[in-house]
Structure formats: C-alpha cells, structure tokens
Amino acid sequence: MTAVHEMVVRTPSSIPAGYTRVAVVVVNYRTAEMTIDCVRSLEESVGVRLDIIIVDNDSQDDSAERIQDACPHARVIRAPSN
C-alpha cells in the first residue's frame, strides 16, 4: 500500500516570478535519518519550488513512517520490494 503526503502543488502560473520548479526523487532503504536530513537540506533551497518524492524500497523497519512524519511536504511511496 502506498502512503502519500504531497506538497501544495502550484500550477505554472502560480509559481512566483523568478522561481524554478524542480522535482527530486530520493530513494531510501533503511536510512531514515539520512533521508530526513537530505529532505531538510533540499527544503532550504532558495529560488526553487520543490516537489520531493521519496521511494522507500521495502525497508522492513519503520523508515517510511519516520520519514512521512518528519517530512509532511514530501510524497512517500512504499515500493513492495528492494
């Protein structure tokens, strides 16, 4: 089952002038803290509108839940296998 949390999606016309829209995919496998740090670093980017997608490769621990809780603006996808 896939759990999804999305950032507010803006249409191209609603993105502030001077901003670029960027989609980032981060793959996680049993490295929740490292992935959370990565997302927090990305969120500090200036001049971009981010769509952050995290793919958890069936970590079999609580990584996906921890990431989901810590990064509510990211979309978390749980893959059924690594």
Backbone as a printed PyTorch tensor [residue, N CA C, xyz], in Angstrom:
tensor([[[  0.8420,  -1.1720,   0.0000],
         [  0.0000,   0.0000,   0.0000],
         [  0.8880,   1.2360,   0.0000]],

        [[  0.4730,   2.2540,  -0.7170],
         [  1.2550,   3.4690,  -0.8500],
         [  0.6810,   4.5620,   0.0350]],

        [[  1.5260,   5.1710,   0.8380],
         [  1.1200,   6.3180,   1.6430],
         [  1.6250,   7.5620,   0.9350]],

        [[  0.7820,   8.5460,   0.7910],
         [  1.1730,   9.7310,   0.0330],
         [  0.9180,  10.9840,   0.8560]],

        [[  1.9270,  11.8240,   0.9560],
         [  1.8070,  13.1610,   1.5130],
         [  2.4150,  14.0770,   0.4690]],

        [[  1.6600,  15.0410,   0.0120],
         [  2.1400,  15.8910,  -1.0620],
         [  2.3030,  17.3230,  -0.5900]],

        [[  3.2500,  18.0130,  -1.2260],
         [  3.3810,  19.4390,  -1.0170],
         [  2.2220,  20.1020,  -1.7540]],

        [[  1.9280,  21.3300,  -1.4260],
         [  0.9170,  22.0600,  -2.1720],
         [  1.4250,  22.2060,  -3.5950]],

        [[  0.6520,  21.7450,  -4.5400],
         [  1.0590,  21.7920,  -5.9400],
         [  0.5520,  23.0900,  -6.5350]],

        [[  1.4380,  23.8010,  -7.1630],
         [  1.0700,  25.0530,  -7.8070],
         [  1.1110,  24.8760,  -9.3190]],

        [[  0.2050,  25.5020,  -9.9750],
         [  0.2480,  25.4910, -11.4300],
         [  1.3600,  26.4250, -11.8640]],

        [[  1.9050,  26.2510, -13.0760],
         [  2.9910,  27.1280, -13.5240],
         [  2.6720,  28.6170, -13.3640]],

        [[  1.4190,  28.9980, -13.5480],
         [  1.0780,  30.4190, -13.4290],
         [  1.0920,  30.9060, -11.9800]],

        [[  1.0280,  30.0000, -11.0030],
         [  1.0150,  30.4240,  -9.6020],
         [  2.3950,  30.3340,  -8.9340]],

        [[  3.3950,  29.8810,  -9.6710],
         [  4.7600,  29.8550,  -9.1330],
         [  5.3040,  31.2770,  -9.1950]],

        [[  5.8220,  31.7930,  -8.0870],
         [  6.3080,  33.1730,  -8.0760],
         [  7.3610,  33.4220,  -9.1590]],

        [[  7.3530,  34.6200,  -9.6810],
         [  8.3280,  35.0000, -10.7060],
         [  9.7380,  34.7830, -10.1770]],

        [[ 10.6010,  34.2580, -10.9990],
         [ 11.9890,  34.0220, -10.6110],
         [ 12.2260,  32.6660,  -9.9780]],

        [[ 11.1760,  31.8830,  -9.7600],
         [ 11.3060,  30.5570,  -9.1720],
         [ 11.2640,  29.4900, -10.2600]],

        [[ 12.0070,  28.4370, -10.0500],
         [ 12.0190,  27.2960, -10.9470],
         [ 11.4050,  26.1170, -10.2180]],

        [[ 10.6010,  25.3500, -10.9230],
         [ 10.0020,  24.1620, -10.3130],
         [ 10.9250,  22.9720, -10.5540]],

        [[ 11.2330,  22.2570,  -9.4730],
         [ 12.1630,  21.1240,  -9.5410],
         [ 11.5320,  19.9290,  -8.8300]],

        [[ 11.5820,  18.7570,  -9.4770],
         [ 11.1390,  17.5160,  -8.8440],
         [ 12.3860,  16.7190,  -8.4630]],

        [[ 12.4060,  16.2230,  -7.2380],
         [ 13.5410,  15.4560,  -6.7330],
         [ 13.0300,  14.1100,  -6.2420]],

        [[ 13.6980,  13.0290,  -6.6530],
         [ 13.3570,  11.6860,  -6.1880],
         [ 14.5060,  11.1850,  -5.3170]],

        [[ 14.1860,  10.7910,  -4.0870],
         [ 15.1790,  10.2640,  -3.1520],
         [ 14.8000,   8.8190,  -2.8480]],

        [[ 15.7500,   7.9130,  -2.9960],
         [ 15.4980,   6.5020,  -2.7100],
         [ 15.9890,   6.1940,  -1.2980]],

        [[ 15.1660,   5.5090,  -0.5320],
         [ 15.5090,   5.1400,   0.8420],
         [ 15.4580,   3.6280,   1.0060]],

        [[ 16.4450,   3.1070,   1.7220],
         [ 16.4150,   1.7080,   2.1560],
         [ 17.0860,   1.6410,   3.5180]],

        [[ 16.2720,   1.6490,   4.5580],
         [ 16.7340,   1.5580,   5.9510],
         [ 17.6830,   2.6890,   6.3630]],

        [[ 17.4850,   3.8600,   5.8140],
         [ 18.3270,   5.0140,   6.1580],
         [ 17.4580,   6.2340,   6.4280]],

        [[ 16.4920,   6.1060,   7.3030],
         [ 15.5320,   7.1780,   7.5640],
         [ 16.2020,   8.4890,   7.9470]],

        [[ 17.1160,   8.4680,   8.8970],
         [ 17.7390,   9.7170,   9.3510],
         [ 18.5070,  10.4100,   8.2290]],

        [[ 19.2100,   9.6510,   7.4180],
         [ 19.9470,  10.2300,   6.3020],
         [ 18.9830,  10.8340,   5.2780]],

        [[ 17.8870,  10.1480,   5.0280],
         [ 16.8930,  10.6430,   4.0720],
         [ 16.2120,  11.8960,   4.6110]],

        [[ 15.8810,  11.9140,   5.8850],
         [ 15.2750,  13.1010,   6.5070],
         [ 16.2260,  14.2820,   6.4170]],

        [[ 17.5020,  14.0690,   6.7090],
         [ 18.4990,  15.1380,   6.5900],
         [ 18.5860,  15.6500,   5.1550]],

        [[ 18.5220,  14.7400,   4.1990],
         [ 18.5730,  15.1100,   2.7880],
         [ 17.3780,  15.9910,   2.4220]],

        [[ 16.1880,  15.5870,   2.8370],
         [ 14.9800,  16.3580,   2.5260],
         [ 15.0400,  17.7310,   3.1830]],

        [[ 15.4660,  17.8010,   4.4120],
         [ 15.5650,  19.0940,   5.1040],
         [ 16.5620,  20.0140,   4.4020]],

        [[ 17.6350,  19.4490,   3.9260],
         [ 18.6110,  20.2360,   3.1710],
         [ 17.9950,  20.7530,   1.8710]],

        [[ 17.2790,  19.8890,   1.1790],
         [ 16.6180,  20.2990,  -0.0650],
         [ 15.6110,  21.4190,   0.1900]],

        [[ 14.8790,  21.3280,   1.2970],
         [ 13.8570,  22.3200,   1.6130],
         [ 14.4450,  23.7030,   1.8880]],

        [[ 15.7390,  23.7780,   2.1280],
         [ 16.3980,  25.0610,   2.3450],
         [ 16.8160,  25.7270,   1.0370]],

        [[ 16.5670,  25.0630,  -0.0770],
         [ 16.9250,  25.6150,  -1.3840],
         [ 16.1890,  26.9380,  -1.6090]],

        [[ 16.8900,  27.8690,  -2.2110],
         [ 16.3390,  29.1920,  -2.4680],
         [ 16.0720,  29.3350,  -3.9610]],

        [[ 14.9450,  29.9140,  -4.2970],
         [ 14.6370,  30.1990,  -5.6950],
         [ 14.0450,  29.0390,  -6.4650]],

        [[ 13.6430,  27.9740,  -5.7580],
         [ 13.0290,  26.8250,  -6.4310],
         [ 11.7460,  26.4330,  -5.7070]],

        [[ 10.8350,  25.8720,  -6.4700],
         [  9.6240,  25.2740,  -5.9170],
         [  9.8220,  23.7730,  -6.0240]],

        [[  9.9110,  23.0920,  -4.8880],
         [ 10.2650,  21.6770,  -4.8780],
         [  9.0640,  20.7500,  -4.7960]],

        [[  9.1210,  19.6820,  -5.5690],
         [  8.2460,  18.5370,  -5.4250],
         [  9.1750,  17.3930,  -5.0210]],

        [[  9.1090,  16.9650,  -3.7630],
         [ 10.0150,  15.9360,  -3.2500],
         [  9.2640,  14.6150,  -3.1680]],

        [[  9.8390,  13.6120,  -3.8100],
         [  9.2550,  12.2720,  -3.8330],
         [ 10.2670,  11.3210,  -3.2110]],

        [[  9.8480,  10.5770,  -2.2070],
         [ 10.7240,   9.6180,  -1.5550],
         [ 10.1980,   8.2200,  -1.8450]],

        [[ 11.0580,   7.3650,  -2.3640],
         [ 10.6890,   5.9800,  -2.6290],
         [ 11.3740,   5.1110,  -1.5870]],

        [[ 10.5770,   4.4760,  -0.7500],
         [ 11.1260,   3.5590,   0.2430],
         [ 11.0930,   2.1530,  -0.3430]],

        [[ 12.2520,   1.5460,  -0.4650],
         [ 12.3840,   0.2270,  -1.0880],
         [ 12.1790,  -0.9030,  -0.0900]],

        [[ 10.9670,  -1.0030,   0.4460],
         [ 10.5890,  -2.1060,   1.3350],
         [ 11.5880,  -2.2800,   2.4820]],

        [[ 11.8140,  -1.2050,   3.2020],
         [ 12.8310,  -1.2180,   4.2590],
         [ 12.6050,  -2.2410,   5.3600]],

        [[ 11.3850,  -2.6500,   5.6130],
         [ 11.0640,  -3.6270,   6.6620],
         [ 11.4080,  -3.1230,   8.0640]],

        [[ 11.5560,  -1.8240,   8.2060],
         [ 11.6770,  -1.2130,   9.5250],
         [ 10.6810,  -0.0490,   9.5370]],

        [[ 10.8520,   0.8890,  10.3940],
         [  9.9040,   1.9960,  10.4500],
         [ 10.3670,   3.2140,   9.6610]],

        [[ 11.2760,   3.0190,   8.7090],
         [ 11.8220,   4.1310,   7.9290],
         [ 10.7440,   4.9570,   7.2430]],

        [[  9.8450,   4.3150,   6.5220],
         [  8.8230,   5.0500,   5.7660],
         [  7.9600,   5.9020,   6.6900]],

        [[  7.5580,   5.3460,   7.8160],
         [  6.7280,   6.0860,   8.7640],
         [  7.4840,   7.2660,   9.3600]],

        [[  8.7440,   7.0530,   9.7170],
         [  9.5560,   8.1280,  10.2930],
         [  9.7480,   9.2560,   9.2970]],

        [[ 10.0120,   8.9000,   8.0490],
         [ 10.1980,   9.9090,   7.0030],
         [  8.8930,  10.6620,   6.7730]],

        [[  7.8150,   9.9260,   6.6910],
         [  6.4940,  10.5160,   6.4740],
         [  6.1620,  11.5180,   7.5780]],

        [[  6.4390,  11.1550,   8.8270],
         [  6.1650,  12.0400,   9.9640],
         [  7.0660,  13.2730,   9.9620]],

        [[  8.3310,  13.0930,   9.6270],
         [  9.3010,  14.1860,   9.6760],
         [  9.2420,  15.1080,   8.4580]],

        [[  8.7190,  14.6010,   7.3510],
         [  8.7190,  15.3560,   6.0950],
         [  7.3080,  15.3990,   5.5030]],

        [[  6.3910,  16.1090,   6.1490],
         [  4.9920,  16.0770,   5.7060],
         [  4.7540,  16.6590,   4.3150]],

        [[  5.6920,  17.4510,   3.8060],
         [  5.5040,  18.0450,   2.4810],
         [  6.0440,  17.1600,   1.3660]],

        [[  6.6600,  16.0700,   1.7370],
         [  7.1920,  15.1380,   0.7270],
         [  6.1730,  14.0470,   0.4480]],

        [[  6.2310,  13.5220,  -0.7340],
         [  5.3700,  12.3980,  -1.1170],
         [  6.1760,  11.1210,  -0.8670]],

        [[  5.6510,  10.2140,  -0.0600],
         [  6.3440,   8.9710,   0.2640],
         [  5.6500,   7.8220,  -0.4570]],

        [[  6.4260,   7.1030,  -1.2380],
         [  5.9180,   5.9380,  -1.9680],
         [  6.6200,   4.7140,  -1.4030]],

        [[  5.8370,   3.7280,  -1.0240],
         [  6.4100,   2.4750,  -0.4870],
         [  6.4560,   1.4340,  -1.5920]],

        [[  7.6500,   1.0910,  -2.0160],
         [  7.8220,   0.0610,  -3.0400],
         [  7.6880,  -1.3030,  -2.3820]],

        [[  7.1050,  -2.2640,  -3.0750],
         [  6.8940,  -3.5900,  -2.4850],
         [  8.1550,  -4.4380,  -2.3690]],

        [[  9.2470,  -4.0220,  -3.0040],
         [ 10.4960,  -4.7850,  -2.9070],
         [ 11.6830,  -3.8500,  -3.1310]],

        [[ 12.8610,  -4.3350,  -2.7590],
         [ 14.0820,  -3.5600,  -2.9580],
         [ 14.6960,  -3.9470,  -4.2670]]])
